[in-house]
Amino acid sequence: MPTLSLGSQGDLVLILQEYLYQAGHYDGSIDGYFNLQTYDATRAFQQRVGIFPRGIVDPTTWKAIINHYYY
């Protein structure tokens, strides 16, 4: 999975935002734009699962999302 960060956009950001919304971390527009709200929600998720909260969705964060979403 590609790394996502502030300014990223597209379908993977939509998926990320939907997951963060369902996980209770995101209440912004699900619009496919990695904005400050998405960044803050990503950091909150990372902190919750014990990942250093950088706000960047890297392979470690994707793995945590997949593990928490499907299990």
HTML snippet that shows the backbone in 3Dmol.js (N, CA, C, O; Angstrom):
<script src="https://3Dmol.org/build/3Dmol-min.js"></script>
<div id="view" style="width:600px;height:400px;position:relative"></div>
<script>
const pdb = `
ATOM      1  N   MET A   1       0.841  -1.180   0.000  1.00  0.00           N
ATOM      2  CA  MET A   1       0.000   0.000   0.000  1.00  0.00           C
ATOM      3  C   MET A   1       0.889   1.248   0.000  1.00  0.00           C
ATOM      4  O   MET A   1       1.916   1.286   0.677  1.00  0.00           O
ATOM      5  N   PRO A   2       0.495   2.241  -0.745  1.00  0.00           N
ATOM      6  CA  PRO A   2       1.285   3.467  -0.754  1.00  0.00           C
ATOM      7  C   PRO A   2       1.152   4.261   0.540  1.00  0.00           C
ATOM      8  O   PRO A   2       0.155   4.148   1.253  1.00  0.00           O
ATOM      9  N   THR A   3       2.158   5.054   0.829  1.00  0.00           N
ATOM     10  CA  THR A   3       2.135   5.932   1.992  1.00  0.00           C
ATOM     11  C   THR A   3       1.219   7.113   1.700  1.00  0.00           C
ATOM     12  O   THR A   3       1.269   7.695   0.616  1.00  0.00           O
ATOM     13  N   LEU A   4       0.385   7.462   2.672  1.00  0.00           N
ATOM     14  CA  LEU A   4      -0.508   8.615   2.551  1.00  0.00           C
ATOM     15  C   LEU A   4      -0.139   9.637   3.616  1.00  0.00           C
ATOM     16  O   LEU A   4       0.222   9.284   4.739  1.00  0.00           O
ATOM     17  N   SER A   5      -0.236  10.908   3.244  1.00  0.00           N
ATOM     18  CA  SER A   5       0.062  11.989   4.182  1.00  0.00           C
ATOM     19  C   SER A   5      -0.712  13.228   3.748  1.00  0.00           C
ATOM     20  O   SER A   5      -1.454  13.196   2.766  1.00  0.00           O
ATOM     21  N   LEU A   6      -0.534  14.320   4.488  1.00  0.00           N
ATOM     22  CA  LEU A   6      -1.205  15.572   4.141  1.00  0.00           C
ATOM     23  C   LEU A   6      -1.033  15.868   2.657  1.00  0.00           C
ATOM     24  O   LEU A   6       0.079  15.822   2.131  1.00  0.00           O
ATOM     25  N   GLY A   7      -2.131  16.170   1.994  1.00  0.00           N
ATOM     26  CA  GLY A   7      -2.104  16.488   0.578  1.00  0.00           C
ATOM     27  C   GLY A   7      -2.406  15.308  -0.332  1.00  0.00           C
ATOM     28  O   GLY A   7      -2.720  15.499  -1.507  1.00  0.00           O
ATOM     29  N   SER A   8      -2.316  14.086   0.195  1.00  0.00           N
ATOM     30  CA  SER A   8      -2.663  12.917  -0.625  1.00  0.00           C
ATOM     31  C   SER A   8      -4.145  12.975  -0.959  1.00  0.00           C
ATOM     32  O   SER A   8      -4.939  13.572  -0.232  1.00  0.00           O
ATOM     33  N   GLN A   9      -4.502  12.343  -2.073  1.00  0.00           N
ATOM     34  CA  GLN A   9      -5.912  12.288  -2.442  1.00  0.00           C
ATOM     35  C   GLN A   9      -6.186  11.051  -3.270  1.00  0.00           C
ATOM     36  O   GLN A   9      -5.284  10.469  -3.873  1.00  0.00           O
ATOM     37  N   GLY A  10      -7.454  10.660  -3.288  1.00  0.00           N
ATOM     38  CA  GLY A  10      -7.840   9.524  -4.105  1.00  0.00           C
ATOM     39  C   GLY A  10      -8.633   8.481  -3.330  1.00  0.00           C
ATOM     40  O   GLY A  10      -9.057   8.702  -2.196  1.00  0.00           O
ATOM     41  N   ASP A  11      -8.819   7.338  -3.984  1.00  0.00           N
ATOM     42  CA  ASP A  11      -9.651   6.277  -3.427  1.00  0.00           C
ATOM     43  C   ASP A  11      -9.109   5.714  -2.124  1.00  0.00           C
ATOM     44  O   ASP A  11      -9.890   5.382  -1.233  1.00  0.00           O
ATOM     45  N   LEU A  12      -7.798   5.598  -1.990  1.00  0.00           N
ATOM     46  CA  LEU A  12      -7.247   5.062  -0.740  1.00  0.00           C
ATOM     47  C   LEU A  12      -7.489   6.011   0.424  1.00  0.00           C
ATOM     48  O   LEU A  12      -7.671   5.563   1.556  1.00  0.00           O
ATOM     49  N   VAL A  13      -7.494   7.293   0.167  1.00  0.00           N
ATOM     50  CA  VAL A  13      -7.815   8.254   1.230  1.00  0.00           C
ATOM     51  C   VAL A  13      -9.290   8.113   1.613  1.00  0.00           C
ATOM     52  O   VAL A  13      -9.640   8.218   2.789  1.00  0.00           O
ATOM     53  N   LEU A  14     -10.151   7.875   0.624  1.00  0.00           N
ATOM     54  CA  LEU A  14     -11.569   7.624   0.926  1.00  0.00           C
ATOM     55  C   LEU A  14     -11.715   6.419   1.850  1.00  0.00           C
ATOM     56  O   LEU A  14     -12.452   6.467   2.834  1.00  0.00           O
ATOM     57  N   ILE A  15     -11.011   5.347   1.528  1.00  0.00           N
ATOM     58  CA  ILE A  15     -11.056   4.136   2.351  1.00  0.00           C
ATOM     59  C   ILE A  15     -10.546   4.436   3.758  1.00  0.00           C
ATOM     60  O   ILE A  15     -11.147   4.015   4.747  1.00  0.00           O
ATOM     61  N   LEU A  16      -9.443   5.159   3.840  1.00  0.00           N
ATOM     62  CA  LEU A  16      -8.884   5.538   5.141  1.00  0.00           C
ATOM     63  C   LEU A  16      -9.887   6.357   5.946  1.00  0.00           C
ATOM     64  O   LEU A  16     -10.119   6.071   7.121  1.00  0.00           O
ATOM     65  N   GLN A  17     -10.476   7.362   5.329  1.00  0.00           N
ATOM     66  CA  GLN A  17     -11.425   8.222   6.035  1.00  0.00           C
ATOM     67  C   GLN A  17     -12.642   7.427   6.510  1.00  0.00           C
ATOM     68  O   GLN A  17     -13.124   7.633   7.623  1.00  0.00           O
ATOM     69  N   GLU A  18     -13.131   6.527   5.674  1.00  0.00           N
ATOM     70  CA  GLU A  18     -14.278   5.702   6.070  1.00  0.00           C
ATOM     71  C   GLU A  18     -13.919   4.831   7.275  1.00  0.00           C
ATOM     72  O   GLU A  18     -14.703   4.717   8.217  1.00  0.00           O
ATOM     73  N   TYR A  19     -12.748   4.226   7.242  1.00  0.00           N
ATOM     74  CA  TYR A  19     -12.318   3.407   8.377  1.00  0.00           C
ATOM     75  C   TYR A  19     -12.193   4.265   9.644  1.00  0.00           C
ATOM     76  O   TYR A  19     -12.696   3.897  10.705  1.00  0.00           O
ATOM     77  N   LEU A  20     -11.526   5.395   9.519  1.00  0.00           N
ATOM     78  CA  LEU A  20     -11.338   6.254  10.688  1.00  0.00           C
ATOM     79  C   LEU A  20     -12.679   6.741  11.232  1.00  0.00           C
ATOM     80  O   LEU A  20     -12.843   6.895  12.442  1.00  0.00           O
ATOM     81  N   TYR A  21     -13.626   6.982  10.344  1.00  0.00           N
ATOM     82  CA  TYR A  21     -14.972   7.361  10.767  1.00  0.00           C
ATOM     83  C   TYR A  21     -15.626   6.225  11.558  1.00  0.00           C
ATOM     84  O   TYR A  21     -16.156   6.439  12.648  1.00  0.00           O
ATOM     85  N   GLN A  22     -15.580   5.020  10.994  1.00  0.00           N
ATOM     86  CA  GLN A  22     -16.184   3.862  11.663  1.00  0.00           C
ATOM     87  C   GLN A  22     -15.497   3.559  12.991  1.00  0.00           C
ATOM     88  O   GLN A  22     -16.127   3.053  13.920  1.00  0.00           O
ATOM     89  N   ALA A  23     -14.209   3.868  13.079  1.00  0.00           N
ATOM     90  CA  ALA A  23     -13.465   3.627  14.314  1.00  0.00           C
ATOM     91  C   ALA A  23     -13.695   4.733  15.350  1.00  0.00           C
ATOM     92  O   ALA A  23     -13.209   4.640  16.477  1.00  0.00           O
ATOM     93  N   GLY A  24     -14.435   5.775  14.968  1.00  0.00           N
ATOM     94  CA  GLY A  24     -14.759   6.846  15.898  1.00  0.00           C
ATOM     95  C   GLY A  24     -13.714   7.942  16.024  1.00  0.00           C
ATOM     96  O   GLY A  24     -13.734   8.717  16.980  1.00  0.00           O
ATOM     97  N   HIS A  25     -12.805   8.009  15.062  1.00  0.00           N
ATOM     98  CA  HIS A  25     -11.749   9.017  15.125  1.00  0.00           C
ATOM     99  C   HIS A  25     -11.951  10.187  14.163  1.00  0.00           C
ATOM    100  O   HIS A  25     -11.285  11.213  14.292  1.00  0.00           O
ATOM    101  N   TYR A  26     -12.858  10.044  13.205  1.00  0.00           N
ATOM    102  CA  TYR A  26     -12.994  11.038  12.138  1.00  0.00           C
ATOM    103  C   TYR A  26     -14.446  11.437  11.992  1.00  0.00           C
ATOM    104  O   TYR A  26     -15.327  10.580  11.928  1.00  0.00           O
ATOM    105  N   ASP A  27     -14.701  12.745  11.937  1.00  0.00           N
ATOM    106  CA  ASP A  27     -16.073  13.198  11.725  1.00  0.00           C
ATOM    107  C   ASP A  27     -16.148  14.244  10.609  1.00  0.00           C
ATOM    108  O   ASP A  27     -17.126  14.984  10.507  1.00  0.00           O
ATOM    109  N   GLY A  28     -15.123  14.295   9.788  1.00  0.00           N
ATOM    110  CA  GLY A  28     -15.098  15.226   8.668  1.00  0.00           C
ATOM    111  C   GLY A  28     -15.740  14.633   7.430  1.00  0.00           C
ATOM    112  O   GLY A  28     -16.333  13.555   7.472  1.00  0.00           O
ATOM    113  N   SER A  29     -15.614  15.349   6.336  1.00  0.00           N
ATOM    114  CA  SER A  29     -16.143  14.884   5.054  1.00  0.00           C
ATOM    115  C   SER A  29     -15.316  13.715   4.548  1.00  0.00           C
ATOM    116  O   SER A  29     -14.088  13.727   4.620  1.00  0.00           O
ATOM    117  N   ILE A  30     -16.001  12.714   4.040  1.00  0.00           N
ATOM    118  CA  ILE A  30     -15.319  11.592   3.405  1.00  0.00           C
ATOM    119  C   ILE A  30     -15.245  11.953   1.928  1.00  0.00           C
ATOM    120  O   ILE A  30     -16.135  11.642   1.137  1.00  0.00           O
ATOM    121  N   ASP A  31     -14.141  12.627   1.589  1.00  0.00           N
ATOM    122  CA  ASP A  31     -14.033  13.241   0.272  1.00  0.00           C
ATOM    123  C   ASP A  31     -12.772  12.849  -0.493  1.00  0.00           C
ATOM    124  O   ASP A  31     -12.567  13.300  -1.620  1.00  0.00           O
ATOM    125  N   GLY A  32     -11.927  12.015   0.108  1.00  0.00           N
ATOM    126  CA  GLY A  32     -10.726  11.566  -0.592  1.00  0.00           C
ATOM    127  C   GLY A  32      -9.556  12.524  -0.519  1.00  0.00           C
ATOM    128  O   GLY A  32      -8.561  12.328  -1.216  1.00  0.00           O
ATOM    129  N   TYR A  33      -9.648  13.551   0.301  1.00  0.00           N
ATOM    130  CA  TYR A  33      -8.551  14.502   0.472  1.00  0.00           C
ATOM    131  C   TYR A  33      -7.969  14.371   1.880  1.00  0.00           C
ATOM    132  O   TYR A  33      -8.687  14.522   2.869  1.00  0.00           O
ATOM    133  N   PHE A  34      -6.700  14.097   1.964  1.00  0.00           N
ATOM    134  CA  PHE A  34      -6.016  13.937   3.260  1.00  0.00           C
ATOM    135  C   PHE A  34      -5.714  15.335   3.787  1.00  0.00           C
ATOM    136  O   PHE A  34      -4.678  15.928   3.487  1.00  0.00           O
ATOM    137  N   ASN A  35      -6.664  15.842   4.589  1.00  0.00           N
ATOM    138  CA  ASN A  35      -6.545  17.194   5.130  1.00  0.00           C
ATOM    139  C   ASN A  35      -6.154  17.126   6.606  1.00  0.00           C
ATOM    140  O   ASN A  35      -5.782  16.064   7.106  1.00  0.00           O
ATOM    141  N   LEU A  36      -6.238  18.252   7.296  1.00  0.00           N
ATOM    142  CA  LEU A  36      -5.845  18.284   8.710  1.00  0.00           C
ATOM    143  C   LEU A  36      -6.723  17.401   9.590  1.00  0.00           C
ATOM    144  O   LEU A  36      -6.236  16.814  10.556  1.00  0.00           O
ATOM    145  N   GLN A  37      -8.007  17.301   9.269  1.00  0.00           N
ATOM    146  CA  GLN A  37      -8.882  16.425  10.056  1.00  0.00           C
ATOM    147  C   GLN A  37      -8.478  14.964   9.881  1.00  0.00           C
ATOM    148  O   GLN A  37      -8.490  14.194  10.842  1.00  0.00           O
ATOM    149  N   THR A  38      -8.124  14.585   8.668  1.00  0.00           N
ATOM    150  CA  THR A  38      -7.680  13.218   8.408  1.00  0.00           C
ATOM    151  C   THR A  38      -6.363  12.964   9.126  1.00  0.00           C
ATOM    152  O   THR A  38      -6.156  11.893   9.698  1.00  0.00           O
ATOM    153  N   TYR A  39      -5.486  13.937   9.095  1.00  0.00           N
ATOM    154  CA  TYR A  39      -4.205  13.851   9.792  1.00  0.00           C
ATOM    155  C   TYR A  39      -4.415  13.634  11.296  1.00  0.00           C
ATOM    156  O   TYR A  39      -3.814  12.741  11.893  1.00  0.00           O
ATOM    157  N   ASP A  40      -5.275  14.461  11.897  1.00  0.00           N
ATOM    158  CA  ASP A  40      -5.540  14.341  13.341  1.00  0.00           C
ATOM    159  C   ASP A  40      -6.170  12.996  13.678  1.00  0.00           C
ATOM    160  O   ASP A  40      -5.824  12.380  14.686  1.00  0.00           O
ATOM    161  N   ALA A  41      -7.089  12.541  12.843  1.00  0.00           N
ATOM    162  CA  ALA A  41      -7.740  11.251  13.075  1.00  0.00           C
ATOM    163  C   ALA A  41      -6.742  10.108  12.933  1.00  0.00           C
ATOM    164  O   ALA A  41      -6.791   9.139  13.691  1.00  0.00           O
ATOM    165  N   THR A  42      -5.848  10.219  11.975  1.00  0.00           N
ATOM    166  CA  THR A  42      -4.810   9.203  11.787  1.00  0.00           C
ATOM    167  C   THR A  42      -3.925   9.144  13.023  1.00  0.00           C
ATOM    168  O   THR A  42      -3.603   8.057  13.505  1.00  0.00           O
ATOM    169  N   ARG A  43      -3.532  10.294  13.534  1.00  0.00           N
ATOM    170  CA  ARG A  43      -2.703  10.335  14.741  1.00  0.00           C
ATOM    171  C   ARG A  43      -3.430   9.721  15.930  1.00  0.00           C
ATOM    172  O   ARG A  43      -2.824   8.990  16.714  1.00  0.00           O
ATOM    173  N   ALA A  44      -4.716  10.006  16.073  1.00  0.00           N
ATOM    174  CA  ALA A  44      -5.493   9.442  17.179  1.00  0.00           C
ATOM    175  C   ALA A  44      -5.546   7.919  17.066  1.00  0.00           C
ATOM    176  O   ALA A  44      -5.387   7.214  18.063  1.00  0.00           O
ATOM    177  N   PHE A  45      -5.767   7.412  15.854  1.00  0.00           N
ATOM    178  CA  PHE A  45      -5.780   5.962  15.661  1.00  0.00           C
ATOM    179  C   PHE A  45      -4.416   5.366  15.990  1.00  0.00           C
ATOM    180  O   PHE A  45      -4.325   4.368  16.705  1.00  0.00           O
ATOM    181  N   GLN A  46      -3.362   5.975  15.469  1.00  0.00           N
ATOM    182  CA  GLN A  46      -2.016   5.463  15.725  1.00  0.00           C
ATOM    183  C   GLN A  46      -1.723   5.415  17.216  1.00  0.00           C
ATOM    184  O   GLN A  46      -1.168   4.437  17.718  1.00  0.00           O
ATOM    185  N   GLN A  47      -2.091   6.456  17.908  1.00  0.00           N
ATOM    186  CA  GLN A  47      -1.851   6.501  19.346  1.00  0.00           C
ATOM    187  C   GLN A  47      -2.630   5.388  20.050  1.00  0.00           C
ATOM    188  O   GLN A  47      -2.109   4.740  20.959  1.00  0.00           O
ATOM    189  N   ARG A  48      -3.878   5.168  19.627  1.00  0.00           N
ATOM    190  CA  ARG A  48      -4.718   4.141  20.243  1.00  0.00           C
ATOM    191  C   ARG A  48      -4.124   2.744  20.100  1.00  0.00           C
ATOM    192  O   ARG A  48      -4.243   1.918  21.005  1.00  0.00           O
ATOM    193  N   VAL A  49      -3.478   2.479  18.949  1.00  0.00           N
ATOM    194  CA  VAL A  49      -2.964   1.121  18.710  1.00  0.00           C
ATOM    195  C   VAL A  49      -1.479   0.984  19.021  1.00  0.00           C
ATOM    196  O   VAL A  49      -0.891  -0.065  18.759  1.00  0.00           O
ATOM    197  N   GLY A  50      -0.865   2.023  19.572  1.00  0.00           N
ATOM    198  CA  GLY A  50       0.521   1.930  20.002  1.00  0.00           C
ATOM    199  C   GLY A  50       1.560   2.213  18.942  1.00  0.00           C
ATOM    200  O   GLY A  50       2.712   1.798  19.070  1.00  0.00           O
ATOM    201  N   ILE A  51       1.163   2.918  17.892  1.00  0.00           N
ATOM    202  CA  ILE A  51       2.105   3.343  16.850  1.00  0.00           C
ATOM    203  C   ILE A  51       2.464   4.801  17.129  1.00  0.00           C
ATOM    204  O   ILE A  51       1.604   5.590  17.520  1.00  0.00           O
ATOM    205  N   PHE A  52       3.740   5.160  16.929  1.00  0.00           N
ATOM    206  CA  PHE A  52       4.115   6.559  17.119  1.00  0.00           C
ATOM    207  C   PHE A  52       3.230   7.431  16.228  1.00  0.00           C
ATOM    208  O   PHE A  52       3.182   7.209  15.018  1.00  0.00           O
ATOM    209  N   PRO A  53       2.528   8.417  16.794  1.00  0.00           N
ATOM    210  CA  PRO A  53       1.534   9.196  16.047  1.00  0.00           C
ATOM    211  C   PRO A  53       2.142  10.264  15.133  1.00  0.00           C
ATOM    212  O   PRO A  53       2.182  11.445  15.476  1.00  0.00           O
ATOM    213  N   ARG A  54       2.607   9.826  13.977  1.00  0.00           N
ATOM    214  CA  ARG A  54       3.188  10.757  13.006  1.00  0.00           C
ATOM    215  C   ARG A  54       2.152  11.367  12.072  1.00  0.00           C
ATOM    216  O   ARG A  54       2.404  12.400  11.451  1.00  0.00           O
ATOM    217  N   GLY A  55       0.985  10.731  11.970  1.00  0.00           N
ATOM    218  CA  GLY A  55      -0.038  11.239  11.058  1.00  0.00           C
ATOM    219  C   GLY A  55       0.186  10.843   9.624  1.00  0.00           C
ATOM    220  O   GLY A  55      -0.487  11.349   8.726  1.00  0.00           O
ATOM    221  N   ILE A  56       1.122   9.947   9.392  1.00  0.00           N
ATOM    222  CA  ILE A  56       1.419   9.438   8.058  1.00  0.00           C
ATOM    223  C   ILE A  56       0.986   7.983   8.014  1.00  0.00           C
ATOM    224  O   ILE A  56       1.319   7.202   8.905  1.00  0.00           O
ATOM    225  N   VAL A  57       0.245   7.622   6.980  1.00  0.00           N
ATOM    226  CA  VAL A  57      -0.221   6.243   6.851  1.00  0.00           C
ATOM    227  C   VAL A  57       0.826   5.469   6.051  1.00  0.00           C
ATOM    228  O   VAL A  57       0.833   5.489   4.820  1.00  0.00           O
ATOM    229  N   ASP A  58       1.701   4.795   6.778  1.00  0.00           N
ATOM    230  CA  ASP A  58       2.788   4.006   6.191  1.00  0.00           C
ATOM    231  C   ASP A  58       2.410   2.526   6.276  1.00  0.00           C
ATOM    232  O   ASP A  58       1.318   2.212   6.750  1.00  0.00           O
ATOM    233  N   PRO A  59       3.271   1.607   5.836  1.00  0.00           N
ATOM    234  CA  PRO A  59       2.921   0.187   5.884  1.00  0.00           C
ATOM    235  C   PRO A  59       2.540  -0.309   7.285  1.00  0.00           C
ATOM    236  O   PRO A  59       1.653  -1.153   7.414  1.00  0.00           O
ATOM    237  N   THR A  60       3.183   0.192   8.314  1.00  0.00           N
ATOM    238  CA  THR A  60       2.849  -0.217   9.683  1.00  0.00           C
ATOM    239  C   THR A  60       1.420   0.192  10.036  1.00  0.00           C
ATOM    240  O   THR A  60       0.679  -0.579  10.646  1.00  0.00           O
ATOM    241  N   THR A  61       1.044   1.399   9.653  1.00  0.00           N
ATOM    242  CA  THR A  61      -0.308   1.884   9.945  1.00  0.00           C
ATOM    243  C   THR A  61      -1.339   1.137   9.110  1.00  0.00           C
ATOM    244  O   THR A  61      -2.402   0.782   9.621  1.00  0.00           O
ATOM    245  N   TRP A  62      -1.044   0.889   7.830  1.00  0.00           N
ATOM    246  CA  TRP A  62      -1.975   0.103   7.003  1.00  0.00           C
ATOM    247  C   TRP A  62      -2.211  -1.266   7.621  1.00  0.00           C
ATOM    248  O   TRP A  62      -3.346  -1.742   7.671  1.00  0.00           O
ATOM    249  N   LYS A  63      -1.145  -1.900   8.090  1.00  0.00           N
ATOM    250  CA  LYS A  63      -1.276  -3.224   8.702  1.00  0.00           C
ATOM    251  C   LYS A  63      -2.178  -3.155   9.932  1.00  0.00           C
ATOM    252  O   LYS A  63      -3.028  -4.023  10.132  1.00  0.00           O
ATOM    253  N   ALA A  64      -1.993  -2.125  10.752  1.00  0.00           N
ATOM    254  CA  ALA A  64      -2.825  -1.961  11.947  1.00  0.00           C
ATOM    255  C   ALA A  64      -4.283  -1.722  11.560  1.00  0.00           C
ATOM    256  O   ALA A  64      -5.188  -2.254  12.203  1.00  0.00           O
ATOM    257  N   ILE A  65      -4.517  -0.931  10.517  1.00  0.00           N
ATOM    258  CA  ILE A  65      -5.882  -0.674  10.050  1.00  0.00           C
ATOM    259  C   ILE A  65      -6.529  -1.981   9.596  1.00  0.00           C
ATOM    260  O   ILE A  65      -7.664  -2.276   9.968  1.00  0.00           O
ATOM    261  N   ILE A  66      -5.818  -2.750   8.804  1.00  0.00           N
ATOM    262  CA  ILE A  66      -6.360  -4.011   8.300  1.00  0.00           C
ATOM    263  C   ILE A  66      -6.638  -4.961   9.458  1.00  0.00           C
ATOM    264  O   ILE A  66      -7.696  -5.589   9.505  1.00  0.00           O
ATOM    265  N   ASN A  67      -5.702  -5.069  10.387  1.00  0.00           N
ATOM    266  CA  ASN A  67      -5.902  -5.952  11.534  1.00  0.00           C
ATOM    267  C   ASN A  67      -7.080  -5.526  12.395  1.00  0.00           C
ATOM    268  O   ASN A  67      -7.856  -6.370  12.845  1.00  0.00           O
ATOM    269  N   HIS A  68      -7.221  -4.244  12.627  1.00  0.00           N
ATOM    270  CA  HIS A  68      -8.301  -3.767  13.488  1.00  0.00           C
ATOM    271  C   HIS A  68      -9.644  -3.737  12.759  1.00  0.00           C
ATOM    272  O   HIS A  68     -10.691  -3.888  13.389  1.00  0.00           O
ATOM    273  N   TYR A  69      -9.625  -3.545  11.455  1.00  0.00           N
ATOM    274  CA  TYR A  69     -10.863  -3.471  10.691  1.00  0.00           C
ATOM    275  C   TYR A  69     -11.475  -4.860  10.506  1.00  0.00           C
ATOM    276  O   TYR A  69     -12.693  -5.023  10.567  1.00  0.00           O
ATOM    277  N   TYR A  70     -10.640  -5.832  10.284  1.00  0.00           N
ATOM    278  CA  TYR A  70     -11.140  -7.166   9.966  1.00  0.00           C
ATOM    279  C   TYR A  70     -11.174  -8.124  11.138  1.00  0.00           C
ATOM    280  O   TYR A  70     -11.712  -9.223  11.009  1.00  0.00           O
ATOM    281  N   TYR A  71     -10.618  -7.744  12.279  1.00  0.00           N
ATOM    282  CA  TYR A  71     -10.592  -8.656  13.428  1.00  0.00           C
ATOM    283  C   TYR A  71     -11.228  -8.043  14.631  1.00  0.00           C
ATOM    284  O   TYR A  71     -11.291  -8.674  15.686  1.00  0.00           O
TER     285      TYR A  71
END
`;
const viewer = $3Dmol.createViewer("view");
viewer.addModel(pdb, "pdb");
viewer.setStyle({}, {cartoon: {color: "spectrum"}});
viewer.zoomTo();
viewer.render();
</script>
